Every structure is written in C-alpha cells, then in structure tokens.
Amino acid sequence: MPDAQTLAPWLDTVRATAASQFAEAEAPSGVDEVWRYSRIADINLHAYSPVSSDAGSAIDAIGIDGAAATVVIRDGRILSLDRTDALGKATVSSLVDHPDAQTLLNGVRGEAIDAIAHLHDANLGDVIVIDVPRGHHVEAPIVIDVYSDVGGGLTCPHTIVRAANGSGVNVFERRRSGSASQLVVPVVELDAAPDARIGYLVAQQLGANTNSLEHHVAQSDQQAHVICSVAAFGGSYARTRADFRLNGRGASGDLLSAYFGDGSQMLDFRTFQEHNAADTTSNLLFKGAVTGEAQSVYSGLIKVAETAPGTNAFQTNRNLKLSEEAWAYSVPNLEIEQNQVSCSHASTVGEIDEDQRFYLESRGVPTTTAEQLLVSGFFAEVIALMPIDAVKTEMQTIIDDALAADRAAQEG
C-alpha cells in the first residue's frame, strides 16, 4: 500500500508541528502525580527513531475465524486490509482515505496533553479508522494485528472507532513486538454517538525489551455504552492511560483489565472515569498478578462533575503477589462535585488465599495445581466481561501458561 505520508500533505503539517512541540516540551517526571511510581525516568524519549517503511518486520498475523475485517500492520504501516461481507455498511480504512480525515484525527483525544502525545503525533504511521453508520450493527469482530521488531525503533499505532447513532461494533487489537529494544506509543480513540455500542479489547503481548506508552480515550453520548478492555502480558515497561468520558445523559461503560507480570517488567495503569452528564454509570474492574521481581501500578480517579446528578461509578482493583520480590501499588481516588451520586472504590494487594489452597490440597490437589486453579479463578470474572468471545479462552490460557512456567522455574 502507498505510504500515508505521500498522500496527505496536511498530515505532514500535523507531524511537523508536533515534532516542534515535542522538541520544546518537558519530559514527564515521576514527581507528577499521574506518573508517580512509573519508570518514565528510565526511558530516553529521544533515543528512538521512526521506523522506515521498508523495515520489513515479519510475523504471521493471528486472526479470528469469521472476522468482519482484518487489518495487518507492520512497523506502523498497513500491510494488508481484508474486508468481508460481514462488515456490511461499516467501513475500515486508512485515515487518509476517509472523507472526514482531518476532523477524525484526535477528535476524541483532543489537543496533546504532554510530551508523549507530541511524540506520538510527530511520528504517526498509518492510522486505522473504523466507521459504523447509523443503526448498523457489525455482528462479527474487526481485528487489527500490529507488530514491529526494529532495534531502537519508534512506532506510533493509532486506531479510531466511530459508531453513529444506534450502531454497534466490537474491535479486537493484538499488539505484539519482537525481541529488539524499541518504543511503542499507541493511541486509541472510541467515539460512541447516542444509543451506540462499542466493545474494544487490546491484547498487549509485547516483547520483553519493548517499552510502551499507550493512551485510550473514549467518549459516550446519550444512552451509549462503551467497553474498553486491556489484557496486558508483555513489555519491559508497559503503561496504559485510559480517559473514559461519559458526556450524554444515561451513558454507561466498563473499563476492564486482566494483567500478568513476571521477570522484571512493570505494568502501569492510570484511569480517569469522567462523569459529565446526569444518570451516567461506569464500572471499572482491573485484576492482575505479579511474580518474580515484576511490579504493577494502578492509579484511578472517578471524577463527577456538578452537571452529573444520578451518577453511579464503581472502581475495583485486585492484585495478587505470587512471589516475595513482586510488588503491586494500587491507589483509587474520588473527586465529586455533585451530592446525588453513588460512588465506591476498592483495592487489594495480597497473596493466594491460604485457606483456599489448603482446602484444595486437603482433597489431594497438588500445590502447584491448586495455585493454578486459584489464579485462573481469580481472573475468570474479568475475562468473562470482555467483549470479544472468540479470544477469551486464549487470554485465560496465556495466564495459565505464564503461571505454570513461573512455578516450573521456581521448582527447578
């Protein structure tokens, strides 16, 4: 496919402006609350270079049987885009091929909020746009398979999902990388018009030497519903920030994550549930486990505006420490400017329940098997809520295999 940079001069202007802003911006610092406990100080944002269009990172795509469309992206460029009749009236395209391209790009995210956003905009590759027209429901999932493997490389994937009034779509994005040391800076924008439904799931399976700084932004209009979910397993330092905005009366949505960290990796999550209209509902459920010397960070804020009476907002983060050296940090927060609300937050960090393990062992279940059953059960709740049925078993298997490998290493 042609390089997007040769097709849209206005996009070159966006990149150039952002590059200038990035050069002048201060790098994020751990003294800022939104970056506290992170590893951002260990990442030299200027040490990575955009990957050329002929880099040629290669790996087979992993699709879903019966997918409505499958997009394959390598090194930030669209390698293939296959559509089927299941897509119906919806469209899947490169941004530069969309008639609303200039208003769609960052239409949900808004202006860049920090140096990371400027870095992303300055190095945009091919942007994917999924556009669902009024009243149309795409029954099969749309799949995006992203991969890169260039030493010192920088790639900036960008996905935009727009669902018009009364429409619906589910999108599955698989984000992978090879063994090379590299930086990935993805952005995902989800825009649900009145009565629309969007389900989004990203499986983050990055290589052990990849740093990732990801940003999800979702907005829901009146009576719309959005599910934004993350299954995070890879990366050296992998951070996901999610801004979840409920802007129309009766809007609702779910923020979900299942994550498993091992070795010396850090998985970092920052969420912002913003209730800006009356009678809105958000549910957040993040469950994670860390073993070895891995670390996890969760920091979440429920923010209820004065204009949002009748808000229901819930935030739950549960963490399992599977080794003495593992570390998990969890901080839920509330900022409420309206009295007529129902809001709650909860967080736990603990080890496998000794009573439950003893119960299984007393019935002849080996210790390693008992632990695997308990950890699988711990994650089952959140995986069941994720929007793409076709990959739920795979997500559970990835966790089971990671735990089995960790226990085998400890016993060996």
N, C-alpha and C positions, 0 to 999 in steps of 0.2 A: 504493500500500500504506500501511496505517497506520504512523505514526511509532512506532518501538520504545519511545520514552520514555513513550508513553501506555499501554503495555501491561504494563510490568513495573516496579512500584514498587521492587522490590529492586535493579533496575539503577540507578535514580535514587540509591539509597543508595551503591552502588559508585562512581558518578560523584562524588557529593558528598564522600565520604571521600577519594577520590583527589585531588580538587581541593584539599582542605585540606592533604593531604600534599605536593602539588606546590608550594603556596604557601610551605611551610616548608623544602623541600628545596634543597640547593645545586645549582646548575647544574654539569654535567660540566665538567671542566677538562683542558686538554692536559697538565697535569703528571701526571695519572693514566695509567698505562701503557696501559690499554685505549682511551684517547682520544689517545694521543701521535700527533703529526703530522696530526691531524684539523683541520677547520675549525670545530669546535664553538664556539670563542670568537667567531666572526663571526656566530653565529645568536642573536638575541634571542628566546628561547622565549616570552616574554610579549608579543611584538609581533603574534602571530597570534590570530585569533578563530575559534571554531567556525562552520562554515558552516551557515546556516539551511536548513531542509528545503525551502524554496521557491526556492533559489538558481537552479536551472534550468540548470546547465551541460549542454550538449547536444553529443553527437557520436555517430555511428553505432557500434554495437557491432561488433566483429570476432570472429566465431565460428569454429567448426571444424565442417566437414561431418560429420554423424553423431554429434555430441556427445551424451552421455547426458543432460546438463543444461547449461543456460546461464544464468548469473546476471549481470544488468546492474546495476551500482552507480554512481550519480551523486551527487557531493557527500556521500558517506557514507551514502546511503540506497538501499535496494533499489528499482530502477525496474521490473524485471521478473524473473521466475524461471520459466523454461520447462523442464519435465521431459519426458523421453521414455521409451518402453518399455525402452530400453537400460539405464536406471537399475536396473531390476529391483527387488530388495528394499531397495536402498540409499535413503537419504533425503537431500535437500538442502533446508535450511530456514533461516529466521532463527532466531537463538538463542532469542528469546522464545517461539517456537512449539515448542521442543524440551522434552520432559519432564525432561531432566537438565540444564536450562539453568544452574542455579546451581553445579553441580559441574563442568560443562564449561568455563566461562569461567576462563581462566588455570589450568586443571587441570594442564597440562603446563608452562607457563611458571613457575608458582608466584608467590610474592609479588613485587611490584615491586622491581627492583634499583637503580633510580636515578630521577632527576627525569624522564627521558624516559618511563619506564614509567608514572609517576604521571600525566604529561601525557596519555599515551595513554588510560589508564583513565578519566580525568576527562572525556574528550571522545569516548567511544565512540559510534559511529553504529549502523548495523545490522550485527550480527555474523553471518557465514555459518557454518553447521555442516553438514559432510558426514559422514554416519554410515553405515558399511557393516557389516551384520550378519555373524555368524559363518558362515564358509565361503562367502560370496558374493563373486564377482569381477565388478566392473564393467568390461566389456571396452572400452567407448568412454570417452574422456576427459571429465571435467567441466570446464567453462570458466567462469571468473569474469572479467568485463570491468569494470575500475574506472577512473573518470575524474572529474576535478574541474578547475575553472577559475574561481576566485574570488580577486580581489586581496586579499592579507592573510589568506586563509582557512586554516583548520586542519582537516584531515580525518584520521581515525584508523581505517583499514580493519582488520578483524580476521577471520581465517579459521581455522576449527578443522576438522581432518580426523581422524576416529577410525575405525580399522579393527579390527574384532573378530577373534578367533582364526581363523586360516586364511583371511582375506579379502584382497581386493586392490582397489586403485583408483589411477588417475592423475588428477592435477589440474593444470590449466593456468590461471595467473592472469596477465592482461595489465593492467599498471598504467601509466596514462597521465595526463597533465595538459596544460592549455593553456599559454598564454604568460604568464599572470598570475603575480606573485610570491606564493608560497604555501608552506606546510609540510605535509608528509605524514608520518604516524607509524604505519606498518603493523606488525601483529603476526601471525605465522603459527604455529599450534600443530599438530604432527603427532604422533599417538599410535598406534603400531603394537603391537597385542597379540601374543601368541605365534603364530608362523608367519604373521603378516600381512605384506602388501606395500603400501607407499605410494610412489608416484612423484609428486614435486611440482616444477613449473617455474614461475618467475615471469619474465616479460619486462618489464623495467623500461625504459619508453620515456617518461620524464617530460620536461616542457618545460624549456627552458634556464634558467628563473627559479624552478624548484621546488627546495626543499631537502627531502631525505628522510632519515628516521632509522628504519630498518627492523630488525625483530628476528624471527628464525626460531628456534623451539625444537622439537626433535624428540626423541622417546624411543622406543626399540625394546626389546621384551621378548624372551623366549627364541626363538631362530631366526627372528626377524622381520628384515625388510630395508626400509630407507628410503633413497630417493634425494631429496636436497634440492638443487635446482639454481637458478641465477640467471643470466639473460642481461641484462647491465646496459649501457645505452647512453645514458641521458639524465640530466637533473638538473643543477643547479648544483653542489651538494654532495650526493652520494648515498651513504649509508652503510648497509651491511648487516652485522648481527651474527648469527652462527649458533651456537647451542648444540646440540650433537649428542651425545645421551646414549645409550650402549649399556648397558642395565640388566639384560638377561637373557642367560643363557649361550647362546653361539652367535649372538648378534645381530650384524647387519652393516649396512653402509650406505655410501653415497657422497655426498660433498659436491662439487658441480661448479659452475664459473662460467666464462662467457665474457664479457669486457667490453671495450668500446672507448670511449676518451675523447678528445674533441677540444676545441678552443677553450680556455677557461679552467676547465673543470669539474674536479672531483675525485671519483673513485670510490674508496670506502673500504670495506675488508672486514676483519672480525675474526671468527675462527673458534675454536671450542673443541670438540675431539673428546674426549669423556669416556668412558673405558672403565671400567665399574664391575662387570663380571662376567667370568667366565672364557671363553676361546676366542672373544672378540669381534674383529671386523675392521672397520676403517674405511679408506676410500680418499678422499683429497682431491686434486682436480686443478683448479686455477684458472689460466686463461690469459687474458692481457689485453694490449692495445696502447694506447699513448697518443701523441697527436700534437698539434701546435700548442703551447699552453702548458698542456695538461692534465696532471693528476697522478693517480697511483694509489697506494693504500696497501694493503698486505696484512700482517696480523699474525695468526699462528695458533699455537695451543697444543694439543699432544697431551698429555693427562693420563691416566695409567694408575694406577688405584687398587691397593692391596695385594691387594684381593679379585679381581684380574683376571689370573691367570696365563694364558698361552697367547694373549695379545693380539697382534694384527697391526695395526699402524697406520702409515699412509703419508700423506705430505703433500708436495705438489708445487705450486709457484707459479712460472710462467714469464711474463716480461714483455718486450714489445718497445717500444723507444723509436724512434718514427718521425720525430722532429724533435729538434733540439738543445735546444729550450726545454722539451720534455716531461720529466717526472720520475716515476720509479717507485721505491717503497720497499717492501722485502719482508723480513719477519722471521719465520721459523719457530722454534718453541720446543718443547722436550720437558720434561715433568715426570713422572718414572717412579718408582713406589714398589714395583715388582714386577720380579724378576730374569728370569722366564720370559716374555720378550716378544721380538717382532721389530718394531722401530720405525725409521722413517727419515724424514728431511725434506730437501727440496732447494728452492732458489730461485735464479732467474737474472733478471738485468736486462741486456738487450743490444739491439743493433741488428740489422737484417736481415743475414743471413749473406752476406758479400761474395762468397764462393766460389760459393754457390748462385746468387746474382744474376748473377755473371759467366758461369756455366755456361749459364743461360737466354739471356743477351744474346749469347753466342757462337754461339748457334743461331738468331739472328735475332729473338728476342723483344724488343720494345721495353722500355725500362727500367721505365716505369710499369706495363706489363702484367706484367712479371717480378715486380715488387714485390707486385702484387695477387695473383698466383698463390702467392707465398711466404707472404703473410699469410693467405690463405684456407686454405692447407695447415696453417699453424700452429694455426688454430682448429678444423680439421676433427675432430681427435681428441676434444676435449672436447664438441663439439656432438653427435657420434655417440653419446656415452654418455648424453645427456639423455633423459628418459623419454617425451616426447611426440613421436612420429614426425611427426605432421601439421604441426609448426611448425619442424622442423629446417632445412628449406630456407629458410624465411623468416628465421630467425636468421642463417644464413650470408649471405643476400642483404643484410640490414641492415648487416653488417660490410663486405661488398664495396662497397656504395653509399657508406658513410661514408668508406672509404679512397679511393674514386675521387673523391669530392667534395673531400677534403683535397688530393689530388695535383693536381687541376684548379686549385684555389685557389692552390697554391704555384707552379704553372707560369704562372698568369695574372698 
